[in-house]
Amino acid sequence: QVQLVESGGGLVQPGGSLRLSCTASGIAFNINAMGWYRQVPGKQRELVAGISSRGSTKYADPVKGRFAISRDNAENTVYLQMGSLKPEDSAVYYCNVRRLELTGWDRLDAGYWGQGTQVTVSS
């Protein structure tokens, strides 16, 4: 079965950095797109960053220039390097794998989801 396991969340101070990791199993990692989504109470889950099977990237406007997504196909892992963190970045971050050519980035009922990892930015 498909499993996505996230790690790297935690508590950081404003301006700090954090690196999230998501390792996939049970799926053809190299032909799928991977994305990081986040959700806070009262709001819909939203795309933070995505990377296609070819390495093309997409970023939400609030994180452009601060976050970087990358993937290591040999390790079946996608990363989200987060820098210059702000309190409004606090959320549960979820890893998602999908066939981007079939679904696009915006559908929230597509693909497979990890369990989520909490990121809290606070002084």
C-alpha positions as CSV (number, residue, x, y, z in Angstrom):
1,Q,0.0,0.0,0.0
2,V,1.0,3.6,-0.5
3,Q,2.5,5.3,2.4
4,L,3.8,8.9,2.8
5,V,5.8,9.6,6.0
6,E,6.5,13.2,6.8
7,S,9.1,14.5,9.3
8,G,10.9,17.7,10.3
9,G,8.2,19.8,11.8
10,G,8.5,21.5,15.1
11,L,8.7,24.9,16.9
12,V,10.9,27.6,15.4
13,Q,11.3,31.3,16.1
14,P,10.3,33.9,13.5
15,G,13.1,34.3,10.9
16,G,14.3,30.7,11.5
17,S,14.5,27.8,9.1
18,L,13.1,24.3,9.0
19,R,13.4,21.4,6.5
20,L,10.5,19.0,6.0
21,S,11.0,15.6,4.5
22,C,8.5,13.1,3.0
23,T,9.4,9.6,2.0
24,A,7.1,7.6,-0.1
25,S,6.7,3.8,-0.5
26,G,4.4,1.6,-2.5
27,I,4.2,4.0,-5.4
28,A,6.2,4.8,-8.6
29,F,7.7,7.9,-7.1
30,N,9.6,9.0,-10.2
31,I,6.6,9.4,-12.5
32,N,4.4,11.3,-10.0
33,A,4.3,14.9,-8.9
34,M,4.9,15.7,-5.2
35,G,3.4,18.6,-3.3
36,W,3.4,20.2,0.1
37,Y,0.1,21.6,1.3
38,R,-0.8,23.3,4.6
39,Q,-3.9,23.8,6.6
40,V,-4.9,26.0,9.6
41,P,-8.1,25.8,11.5
42,G,-11.0,27.5,9.7
43,K,-9.3,27.5,6.3
44,Q,-9.1,25.2,3.4
45,R,-6.0,23.2,2.7
46,E,-3.8,25.0,0.2
47,L,-0.8,24.3,-2.0
48,V,2.5,25.6,-0.7
49,A,4.9,24.2,-3.2
50,G,4.9,21.4,-5.8
51,I,7.4,19.7,-8.0
52,S,6.6,17.6,-11.1
53,S,8.1,14.3,-12.2
54,R,10.3,16.4,-14.5
55,G,11.5,18.8,-11.7
56,S,9.3,21.8,-12.6
57,T,8.3,23.7,-9.5
58,K,5.3,25.8,-8.4
59,Y,5.1,28.0,-5.4
60,A,2.2,29.8,-3.6
61,D,2.8,33.6,-3.7
62,P,3.2,33.9,0.1
63,V,6.2,31.6,0.2
64,K,8.0,32.6,-3.0
65,G,11.6,33.5,-2.4
66,R,11.5,31.9,1.1
67,F,10.7,28.2,0.5
68,A,12.3,25.7,-1.9
69,I,11.0,22.3,-2.9
70,S,13.2,19.5,-4.2
71,R,13.1,15.8,-4.7
72,D,15.5,12.9,-4.5
73,N,14.2,10.1,-6.7
74,A,16.8,7.6,-5.6
75,E,15.6,8.0,-2.0
76,N,11.9,8.4,-2.9
77,T,11.9,11.6,-0.9
78,V,10.6,15.2,-1.4
79,Y,11.9,18.1,0.7
80,L,10.6,21.5,1.6
81,Q,13.3,23.9,2.8
82,M,11.6,26.7,4.7
83,G,13.5,29.9,5.5
84,S,12.6,33.4,6.9
85,L,9.7,31.8,8.7
86,K,6.8,33.9,9.8
87,P,4.1,33.2,12.3
88,E,1.5,33.0,9.5
89,D,3.4,30.0,8.2
90,S,2.3,28.0,11.2
91,A,0.1,25.1,10.0
92,V,-0.1,21.4,9.6
93,Y,1.9,20.6,6.5
94,Y,0.9,17.6,4.4
95,C,2.8,15.7,1.7
96,N,0.8,14.7,-1.4
97,V,1.6,12.5,-4.4
98,R,-0.5,12.7,-7.5
99,R,-0.5,12.3,-11.3
100,L,-0.3,16.0,-12.1
101,E,-1.2,15.6,-15.7
102,L,-4.6,14.2,-14.7
103,T,-5.5,16.3,-11.7
104,G,-3.6,19.6,-11.6
105,W,-2.5,21.0,-8.3
106,D,-5.7,22.4,-6.9
107,R,-7.9,19.3,-6.3
108,L,-7.8,18.2,-2.7
109,D,-9.3,14.8,-3.3
110,A,-6.5,13.6,-5.6
111,G,-3.7,11.3,-5.0
112,Y,-2.4,10.2,-1.6
113,W,-1.7,12.1,1.6
114,G,0.7,11.8,4.4
115,Q,-0.3,12.1,8.1
116,G,0.8,15.7,8.4
117,T,3.5,17.4,10.5
118,Q,3.0,20.5,12.7
119,V,5.0,23.6,12.0
120,T,4.7,26.4,14.6
121,V,6.5,29.7,14.2
122,S,6.5,31.6,17.5
123,S,8.8,33.6,19.7
